[in-house]
Amino acid sequence: MHDIVTITVNYKMKDDIDRMLQSLKEDIKDTQLKVLSVIVDNDSQDGIKLMLQEKHPHVEFVGSPQNVGFGKANNVALRRYPACYYFIVNPDVEFPEQQKTLEAMHKFMEEHPRVGMVGPKLLNSDGTLQYSCYRFPEFLTQPLSRLAFDQKWVAARKRAARLHMKDFDHASTRPVDWVMGSAMFVRGSVLAEVGHFDDRYFMYFEDCDWCRRFWQHGWPVYYLHHIELRHAHHRYSAHVDGRPVGFWAIFSNKLTRIHIKSWLQYFWKWRRDPLRHY
């Protein structure tokens, strides 16, 4: 069994994955941990399999005959490759030099055996803080932000700030409701109890849902301030041709509609469960 299996889902992000894997290779160089990297390809047809064979032959490739979405693709690898820990990591993440990210997260989990999942601090490409840990959402917060009311109304802005934990000192490690699915370090032994991603979500909110189930089963989720990764975070669901378009993205951007569908699925699923913040 591997100590850590890293899992990355690809959909037409071959070049990002190449950069991510190069930085990951440096991160685990000289480590004593047994690490396996897995790429699950959602029928990208972007030549990633050949690229991996030529530049990253140590990486496992799993191909899907169609785009099955984020959670379902991750679940394929979670079920196929036994591991003590899993690191769900996006293609547009880069590991900094000298940090030994995987070793540091592994060490934290070994020292805190009752913690189920951790998420590192994420930074934007320019080095500024990216809000990547959250409180569980309330029903109106997402649509108000999607319609840009948080830029116009003080009440909506306060709701969005609370969701993104802007009142919390991100220079401290602490339990949080949930962490962004771009970087989730998960204890493998608890998955038999908690389960995998709910693959009824095609994309979006599956990370929030998963963390909520970790808490529900008594496995805390932590934000680690001392471990930093760069994350481009393109936010394609809020853009059309690279432009934020607010309400009109509902009509012009397929990913925006997927985001809204997942939001509705999430609140319908948890409608009878009292909302608690941890």
Short mmCIF file of the C-alpha atoms (twelve columns), coordinates in Angstrom:
data_MODEL
# 
_entry.id   MODEL 
# 
loop_
_atom_site.group_PDB 
_atom_site.id 
_atom_site.type_symbol 
_atom_site.label_atom_id 
_atom_site.label_alt_id 
_atom_site.label_comp_id 
_atom_site.label_asym_id 
_atom_site.label_seq_id 
_atom_site.Cartn_x 
_atom_site.Cartn_y 
_atom_site.Cartn_z 
_atom_site.pdbx_PDB_model_num 
ATOM 1   C CA . MET A 1   0.000   0.000  0.000   1 
ATOM 2   C CA . HIS A 2   1.239   3.487  -0.816  1 
ATOM 3   C CA . ASP A 3   1.710   6.089  1.888   1 
ATOM 4   C CA . ILE A 4   0.171   8.760  -0.358  1 
ATOM 5   C CA . VAL A 5   -1.676  8.639  -3.661  1 
ATOM 6   C CA . THR A 6   -2.074  12.000 -5.385  1 
ATOM 7   C CA . ILE A 7   -5.103  12.221 -7.692  1 
ATOM 8   C CA . THR A 8   -5.589  14.834 -10.385 1 
ATOM 9   C CA . VAL A 9   -8.521  15.000 -12.791 1 
ATOM 10  C CA . ASN A 10  -7.718  16.305 -16.259 1 
ATOM 11  C CA . TYR A 11  -10.021 17.985 -18.714 1 
ATOM 12  C CA . LYS A 12  -7.985  19.722 -21.394 1 
ATOM 13  C CA . MET A 13  -5.336  20.979 -18.959 1 
ATOM 14  C CA . LYS A 14  -2.336  18.982 -20.160 1 
ATOM 15  C CA . ASP A 15  0.189   21.826 -19.867 1 
ATOM 16  C CA . ASP A 16  -0.937  22.719 -16.345 1 
ATOM 17  C CA . ILE A 17  -0.596  19.081 -15.315 1 
ATOM 18  C CA . ASP A 18  2.904   18.931 -16.785 1 
ATOM 19  C CA . ARG A 19  3.948   21.912 -14.621 1 
ATOM 20  C CA . MET A 20  2.181   20.535 -11.555 1 
ATOM 21  C CA . LEU A 21  3.877   17.137 -11.897 1 
ATOM 22  C CA . GLN A 22  7.292   18.740 -12.381 1 
ATOM 23  C CA . SER A 23  6.894   20.663 -9.132  1 
ATOM 24  C CA . LEU A 24  5.473   17.597 -7.367  1 
ATOM 25  C CA . LYS A 25  8.475   15.545 -8.477  1 
ATOM 26  C CA . GLU A 26  10.768  18.065 -6.787  1 
ATOM 27  C CA . ASP A 27  8.567   18.130 -3.696  1 
ATOM 28  C CA . ILE A 28  8.863   14.380 -3.060  1 
ATOM 29  C CA . LYS A 29  12.509  14.044 -4.107  1 
ATOM 30  C CA . ASP A 30  14.514  12.295 -1.375  1 
ATOM 31  C CA . THR A 31  11.381  11.587 0.654   1 
ATOM 32  C CA . GLN A 32  11.038  8.305  2.511   1 
ATOM 33  C CA . LEU A 33  7.345   8.191  1.728   1 
ATOM 34  C CA . LYS A 34  5.966   5.861  -0.905  1 
ATOM 35  C CA . VAL A 35  4.048   8.193  -3.232  1 
ATOM 36  C CA . LEU A 36  2.070   7.345  -6.360  1 
ATOM 37  C CA . SER A 37  0.640   10.012 -8.680  1 
ATOM 38  C CA . VAL A 38  -2.501  9.262  -10.687 1 
ATOM 39  C CA . ILE A 39  -4.047  11.281 -13.516 1 
ATOM 40  C CA . VAL A 40  -7.675  10.531 -14.354 1 
ATOM 41  C CA . ASP A 41  -8.492  11.903 -17.801 1 
ATOM 42  C CA . ASN A 42  -12.086 12.881 -18.613 1 
ATOM 43  C CA . ASP A 43  -11.846 12.134 -22.345 1 
ATOM 44  C CA . SER A 44  -9.827  15.311 -22.936 1 
ATOM 45  C CA . GLN A 45  -8.347  14.230 -26.266 1 
ATOM 46  C CA . ASP A 46  -5.499  16.662 -25.604 1 
ATOM 47  C CA . GLY A 47  -2.612  14.210 -25.904 1 
ATOM 48  C CA . ILE A 48  -2.042  13.893 -22.183 1 
ATOM 49  C CA . LYS A 49  -1.439  10.145 -22.235 1 
ATOM 50  C CA . LEU A 50  1.468   10.524 -24.678 1 
ATOM 51  C CA . MET A 51  2.850   13.461 -22.691 1 
ATOM 52  C CA . LEU A 52  2.824   11.384 -19.494 1 
ATOM 53  C CA . GLN A 53  4.544   8.453  -21.227 1 
ATOM 54  C CA . GLU A 54  7.286   10.738 -22.520 1 
ATOM 55  C CA . LYS A 55  7.824   13.077 -19.554 1 
ATOM 56  C CA . HIS A 56  6.298   11.403 -16.478 1 
ATOM 57  C CA . PRO A 57  6.456   7.617  -16.999 1 
ATOM 58  C CA . HIS A 58  6.146   7.014  -13.240 1 
ATOM 59  C CA . VAL A 59  2.614   8.496  -13.220 1 
ATOM 60  C CA . GLU A 60  -0.438  6.244  -13.507 1 
ATOM 61  C CA . PHE A 61  -2.888  7.161  -16.253 1 
ATOM 62  C CA . VAL A 62  -6.578  6.280  -16.047 1 
ATOM 63  C CA . GLY A 63  -8.701  7.144  -19.063 1 
ATOM 64  C CA . SER A 64  -12.451 7.673  -19.124 1 
ATOM 65  C CA . PRO A 65  -14.463 7.227  -22.334 1 
ATOM 66  C CA . GLN A 66  -16.418 10.399 -21.488 1 
ATOM 67  C CA . ASN A 67  -16.340 13.415 -19.207 1 
ATOM 68  C CA . VAL A 68  -17.858 12.038 -15.998 1 
ATOM 69  C CA . GLY A 69  -17.223 15.114 -13.865 1 
ATOM 70  C CA . PHE A 70  -14.895 15.913 -10.978 1 
ATOM 71  C CA . GLY A 71  -16.123 13.732 -8.119  1 
ATOM 72  C CA . LYS A 72  -16.826 10.620 -10.162 1 
ATOM 73  C CA . ALA A 73  -13.395 10.768 -11.813 1 
ATOM 74  C CA . ASN A 74  -11.666 11.117 -8.446  1 
ATOM 75  C CA . ASN A 75  -13.680 8.193  -7.116  1 
ATOM 76  C CA . VAL A 76  -12.268 5.927  -9.829  1 
ATOM 77  C CA . ALA A 77  -8.763  6.431  -8.430  1 
ATOM 78  C CA . LEU A 78  -9.876  6.412  -4.792  1 
ATOM 79  C CA . ARG A 79  -11.328 2.945  -5.305  1 
ATOM 80  C CA . ARG A 80  -8.540  1.584  -7.499  1 
ATOM 81  C CA . TYR A 81  -5.413  2.577  -5.551  1 
ATOM 82  C CA . PRO A 82  -5.212  1.698  -1.830  1 
ATOM 83  C CA . ALA A 83  -3.342  4.283  0.245   1 
ATOM 84  C CA . CYS A 84  -2.881  5.541  3.783   1 
ATOM 85  C CA . TYR A 85  -3.590  9.067  2.541   1 
ATOM 86  C CA . TYR A 86  -4.926  10.660 -0.630  1 
ATOM 87  C CA . PHE A 87  -4.134  14.113 -1.937  1 
ATOM 88  C CA . ILE A 88  -6.789  15.472 -4.296  1 
ATOM 89  C CA . VAL A 89  -4.924  18.161 -6.242  1 
ATOM 90  C CA . ASN A 90  -5.992  20.311 -9.189  1 
ATOM 91  C CA . PRO A 91  -3.977  20.623 -12.422 1 
ATOM 92  C CA . ASP A 92  -3.378  24.363 -11.864 1 
ATOM 93  C CA . VAL A 93  -1.614  23.892 -8.512  1 
ATOM 94  C CA . GLU A 94  2.147   24.240 -8.139  1 
ATOM 95  C CA . PHE A 95  4.298   23.004 -5.250  1 
ATOM 96  C CA . PRO A 96  6.834   25.548 -3.934  1 
ATOM 97  C CA . GLU A 97  10.502  24.680 -3.748  1 
ATOM 98  C CA . GLN A 98  11.996  23.432 -0.486  1 
ATOM 99  C CA . GLN A 99  8.684   23.152 1.388   1 
ATOM 100 C CA . LYS A 100 8.226   19.358 1.225   1 
ATOM 101 C CA . THR A 101 4.458   19.796 1.096   1 
ATOM 102 C CA . LEU A 102 3.415   16.150 1.116   1 
ATOM 103 C CA . GLU A 103 5.785   15.308 3.956   1 
ATOM 104 C CA . ALA A 104 4.455   18.224 5.999   1 
ATOM 105 C CA . MET A 105 0.794   17.272 5.528   1 
ATOM 106 C CA . HIS A 106 1.593   13.609 6.202   1 
ATOM 107 C CA . LYS A 107 3.416   14.610 9.406   1 
ATOM 108 C CA . PHE A 108 0.465   16.697 10.610  1 
ATOM 109 C CA . MET A 109 -1.985  13.852 10.019  1 
ATOM 110 C CA . GLU A 110 0.256   11.315 11.749  1 
ATOM 111 C CA . GLU A 111 0.506   13.630 14.758  1 
ATOM 112 C CA . HIS A 112 -3.272  14.248 14.801  1 
ATOM 113 C CA . PRO A 113 -4.878  10.816 14.302  1 
ATOM 114 C CA . ARG A 114 -8.434  12.089 14.863  1 
ATOM 115 C CA . VAL A 115 -8.282  14.596 11.988  1 
ATOM 116 C CA . GLY A 116 -9.931  13.321 8.813   1 
ATOM 117 C CA . MET A 117 -8.890  15.897 6.213   1 
ATOM 118 C CA . VAL A 118 -6.672  18.941 5.840   1 
ATOM 119 C CA . GLY A 119 -6.377  21.687 3.261   1 
ATOM 120 C CA . PRO A 120 -3.231  23.816 2.845   1 
ATOM 121 C CA . LYS A 121 -3.204  27.588 2.465   1 
ATOM 122 C CA . LEU A 122 -3.661  28.493 -1.208  1 
ATOM 123 C CA . LEU A 123 -2.107  31.548 -2.815  1 
ATOM 124 C CA . ASN A 124 -3.003  33.247 -6.072  1 
ATOM 125 C CA . SER A 125 -0.451  33.372 -8.872  1 
ATOM 126 C CA . ASP A 126 0.707   36.778 -7.630  1 
ATOM 127 C CA . GLY A 127 1.268   35.465 -4.099  1 
ATOM 128 C CA . THR A 128 -1.809  37.028 -2.523  1 
ATOM 129 C CA . LEU A 129 -4.085  35.011 -0.250  1 
ATOM 130 C CA . GLN A 130 -6.758  32.905 -1.917  1 
ATOM 131 C CA . TYR A 131 -9.790  32.223 0.259   1 
ATOM 132 C CA . SER A 132 -9.894  28.431 0.268   1 
ATOM 133 C CA . CYS A 133 -11.562 27.524 3.570   1 
ATOM 134 C CA . TYR A 134 -15.193 28.261 4.236   1 
ATOM 135 C CA . ARG A 135 -18.205 28.098 6.464   1 
ATOM 136 C CA . PHE A 136 -21.034 25.931 5.215   1 
ATOM 137 C CA . PRO A 137 -23.158 28.046 2.859   1 
ATOM 138 C CA . GLU A 138 -26.601 29.406 3.553   1 
ATOM 139 C CA . PHE A 139 -29.131 29.128 0.750   1 
ATOM 140 C CA . LEU A 140 -29.153 32.746 -0.424  1 
ATOM 141 C CA . THR A 141 -25.412 33.443 -0.209  1 
ATOM 142 C CA . GLN A 142 -24.486 31.820 -3.506  1 
ATOM 143 C CA . PRO A 143 -27.150 33.392 -5.757  1 
ATOM 144 C CA . LEU A 144 -26.576 36.828 -4.220  1 
ATOM 145 C CA . SER A 145 -22.877 36.560 -5.031  1 
ATOM 146 C CA . ARG A 146 -23.565 35.092 -8.470  1 
ATOM 147 C CA . LEU A 147 -25.778 38.077 -9.306  1 
ATOM 148 C CA . ALA A 148 -23.088 40.460 -7.964  1 
ATOM 149 C CA . PHE A 149 -25.367 41.775 -5.212  1 
ATOM 150 C CA . ASP A 150 -22.443 41.383 -2.798  1 
ATOM 151 C CA . GLN A 151 -20.855 44.304 -4.663  1 
ATOM 152 C CA . LYS A 152 -23.956 46.487 -4.192  1 
ATOM 153 C CA . TRP A 153 -25.569 45.571 -0.877  1 
ATOM 154 C CA . VAL A 154 -23.828 45.622 2.488   1 
ATOM 155 C CA . ALA A 155 -25.936 42.693 3.770   1 
ATOM 156 C CA . ALA A 156 -25.023 40.521 0.775   1 
ATOM 157 C CA . ARG A 157 -21.357 41.494 1.129   1 
ATOM 158 C CA . LYS A 158 -21.399 40.448 4.786   1 
ATOM 159 C CA . ARG A 159 -22.920 37.098 3.820   1 
ATOM 160 C CA . ALA A 160 -20.187 36.487 1.243   1 
ATOM 161 C CA . ALA A 161 -17.450 37.556 3.661   1 
ATOM 162 C CA . ARG A 162 -18.774 35.163 6.293   1 
ATOM 163 C CA . LEU A 163 -18.875 32.285 3.787   1 
ATOM 164 C CA . HIS A 164 -15.247 32.962 2.795   1 
ATOM 165 C CA . MET A 165 -14.145 33.385 6.435   1 
ATOM 166 C CA . LYS A 166 -12.700 36.821 5.803   1 
ATOM 167 C CA . ASP A 167 -13.033 37.505 9.547   1 
ATOM 168 C CA . PHE A 168 -10.563 34.728 10.364  1 
ATOM 169 C CA . ASP A 169 -6.794  35.142 10.665  1 
ATOM 170 C CA . HIS A 170 -5.456  32.957 7.860   1 
ATOM 171 C CA . ALA A 171 -2.095  32.871 9.618   1 
ATOM 172 C CA . SER A 172 -3.413  30.258 12.035  1 
ATOM 173 C CA . THR A 173 -4.194  26.557 11.776  1 
ATOM 174 C CA . ARG A 174 -7.693  25.638 12.885  1 
ATOM 175 C CA . PRO A 175 -10.716 23.415 12.181  1 
ATOM 176 C CA . VAL A 176 -13.003 24.767 9.437   1 
ATOM 177 C CA . ASP A 177 -16.307 23.671 7.939   1 
ATOM 178 C CA . TRP A 178 -14.825 22.835 4.554   1 
ATOM 179 C CA . VAL A 179 -11.855 23.344 2.276   1 
ATOM 180 C CA . MET A 180 -11.656 23.885 -1.461  1 
ATOM 181 C CA . GLY A 181 -11.521 20.723 -3.566  1 
ATOM 182 C CA . SER A 182 -8.412  21.997 -5.353  1 
ATOM 183 C CA . ALA A 183 -6.222  20.623 -2.548  1 
ATOM 184 C CA . MET A 184 -7.618  18.095 -0.067  1 
ATOM 185 C CA . PHE A 185 -5.365  15.752 1.941   1 
ATOM 186 C CA . VAL A 186 -7.528  12.884 3.162   1 
ATOM 187 C CA . ARG A 187 -7.047  10.015 5.622   1 
ATOM 188 C CA . GLY A 188 -7.668  6.854  3.623   1 
ATOM 189 C CA . SER A 189 -8.784  4.684  6.534   1 
ATOM 190 C CA . VAL A 190 -11.925 6.755  7.131   1 
ATOM 191 C CA . LEU A 191 -13.341 6.426  3.619   1 
ATOM 192 C CA . ALA A 192 -15.058 3.129  4.411   1 
ATOM 193 C CA . GLU A 193 -17.022 5.060  7.032   1 
ATOM 194 C CA . VAL A 194 -17.481 8.450  5.331   1 
ATOM 195 C CA . GLY A 195 -17.653 7.313  1.718   1 
ATOM 196 C CA . HIS A 196 -16.210 8.869  -1.417  1 
ATOM 197 C CA . PHE A 197 -17.333 11.964 -3.300  1 
ATOM 198 C CA . ASP A 198 -21.057 11.995 -4.010  1 
ATOM 199 C CA . ASP A 199 -20.809 11.612 -7.780  1 
ATOM 200 C CA . ARG A 200 -24.346 12.887 -8.335  1 
ATOM 201 C CA . TYR A 201 -22.650 16.284 -8.450  1 
ATOM 202 C CA . PHE A 202 -21.050 16.658 -11.867 1 
ATOM 203 C CA . MET A 203 -18.871 19.498 -10.595 1 
ATOM 204 C CA . TYR A 204 -18.983 22.052 -7.744  1 
ATOM 205 C CA . PHE A 205 -20.214 21.576 -4.161  1 
ATOM 206 C CA . GLU A 206 -18.932 17.984 -4.023  1 
ATOM 207 C CA . ASP A 207 -16.044 19.260 -1.870  1 
ATOM 208 C CA . CYS A 208 -18.415 21.045 0.525   1 
ATOM 209 C CA . ASP A 209 -20.644 17.962 0.667   1 
ATOM 210 C CA . TRP A 210 -17.690 15.643 1.351   1 
ATOM 211 C CA . CYS A 211 -16.364 17.790 4.189   1 
ATOM 212 C CA . ARG A 212 -19.832 17.978 5.696   1 
ATOM 213 C CA . ARG A 213 -19.963 14.168 5.769   1 
ATOM 214 C CA . PHE A 214 -16.515 14.040 7.389   1 
ATOM 215 C CA . TRP A 215 -17.783 16.273 10.182  1 
ATOM 216 C CA . GLN A 216 -21.021 14.286 10.383  1 
ATOM 217 C CA . HIS A 217 -18.997 11.133 11.100  1 
ATOM 218 C CA . GLY A 218 -16.786 12.820 13.691  1 
ATOM 219 C CA . TRP A 219 -13.712 13.443 11.517  1 
ATOM 220 C CA . PRO A 220 -12.654 17.106 11.708  1 
ATOM 221 C CA . VAL A 221 -11.449 19.106 8.718   1 
ATOM 222 C CA . TYR A 222 -8.500  21.467 9.272   1 
ATOM 223 C CA . TYR A 223 -6.983  24.441 7.462   1 
ATOM 224 C CA . LEU A 224 -3.152  24.403 7.612   1 
ATOM 225 C CA . HIS A 225 -1.759  27.932 7.429   1 
ATOM 226 C CA . HIS A 226 1.918   26.924 7.405   1 
ATOM 227 C CA . ILE A 227 1.724   24.860 4.208   1 
ATOM 228 C CA . GLU A 228 1.321   26.970 1.071   1 
ATOM 229 C CA . LEU A 229 0.553   26.093 -2.557  1 
ATOM 230 C CA . ARG A 230 0.075   28.304 -5.606  1 
ATOM 231 C CA . HIS A 231 -3.290  27.859 -7.311  1 
ATOM 232 C CA . ALA A 232 -4.302  29.654 -10.507 1 
ATOM 233 C CA . HIS A 233 -8.049  29.211 -9.757  1 
ATOM 234 C CA . HIS A 234 -9.455  30.177 -13.148 1 
ATOM 235 C CA . ARG A 235 -13.139 30.212 -12.001 1 
ATOM 236 C CA . TYR A 236 -14.447 29.341 -15.458 1 
ATOM 237 C CA . SER A 237 -18.031 29.158 -14.193 1 
ATOM 238 C CA . ALA A 238 -18.065 32.929 -13.653 1 
ATOM 239 C CA . HIS A 239 -16.566 33.904 -17.004 1 
ATOM 240 C CA . VAL A 240 -17.395 33.928 -20.686 1 
ATOM 241 C CA . ASP A 241 -14.427 34.515 -22.996 1 
ATOM 242 C CA . GLY A 242 -12.470 35.528 -19.919 1 
ATOM 243 C CA . ARG A 243 -14.961 38.205 -18.764 1 
ATOM 244 C CA . PRO A 244 -17.018 38.131 -15.536 1 
ATOM 245 C CA . VAL A 245 -20.623 38.461 -16.611 1 
ATOM 246 C CA . GLY A 246 -22.721 37.988 -13.439 1 
ATOM 247 C CA . PHE A 247 -26.350 37.151 -14.104 1 
ATOM 248 C CA . TRP A 248 -25.888 36.772 -17.869 1 
ATOM 249 C CA . ALA A 249 -23.462 33.878 -17.364 1 
ATOM 250 C CA . ILE A 250 -26.539 31.762 -16.597 1 
ATOM 251 C CA . PHE A 251 -27.474 31.972 -20.270 1 
ATOM 252 C CA . SER A 252 -24.047 32.067 -21.892 1 
ATOM 253 C CA . ASN A 253 -21.861 29.816 -19.735 1 
ATOM 254 C CA . LYS A 254 -22.577 26.094 -19.370 1 
ATOM 255 C CA . LEU A 255 -20.374 25.857 -16.270 1 
ATOM 256 C CA . THR A 256 -22.424 28.534 -14.540 1 
ATOM 257 C CA . ARG A 257 -25.545 26.429 -15.093 1 
ATOM 258 C CA . ILE A 258 -23.710 23.359 -13.747 1 
ATOM 259 C CA . HIS A 259 -22.687 25.392 -10.695 1 
ATOM 260 C CA . ILE A 260 -26.292 26.422 -10.028 1 
ATOM 261 C CA . LYS A 261 -27.528 22.855 -10.497 1 
ATOM 262 C CA . SER A 262 -24.978 21.571 -7.960  1 
ATOM 263 C CA . TRP A 263 -25.961 24.328 -5.518  1 
ATOM 264 C CA . LEU A 264 -29.593 23.216 -5.742  1 
ATOM 265 C CA . GLN A 265 -28.605 19.544 -5.392  1 
ATOM 266 C CA . TYR A 266 -26.561 20.342 -2.291  1 
ATOM 267 C CA . PHE A 267 -29.339 22.195 -0.493  1 
ATOM 268 C CA . TRP A 268 -31.951 19.623 -1.465  1 
ATOM 269 C CA . LYS A 269 -29.749 16.807 -0.143  1 
ATOM 270 C CA . TRP A 270 -29.107 18.531 3.203   1 
ATOM 271 C CA . ARG A 271 -32.553 20.120 3.600   1 
ATOM 272 C CA . ARG A 272 -33.451 18.013 6.670   1 
ATOM 273 C CA . ASP A 273 -30.050 18.261 8.339   1 
ATOM 274 C CA . PRO A 274 -29.649 21.219 10.733  1 
ATOM 275 C CA . LEU A 275 -26.856 23.525 9.603   1 
ATOM 276 C CA . ARG A 276 -24.026 23.590 12.139  1 
ATOM 277 C CA . HIS A 277 -20.727 25.440 11.886  1 
ATOM 278 C CA . TYR A 278 -17.646 23.777 13.283  1 
# 
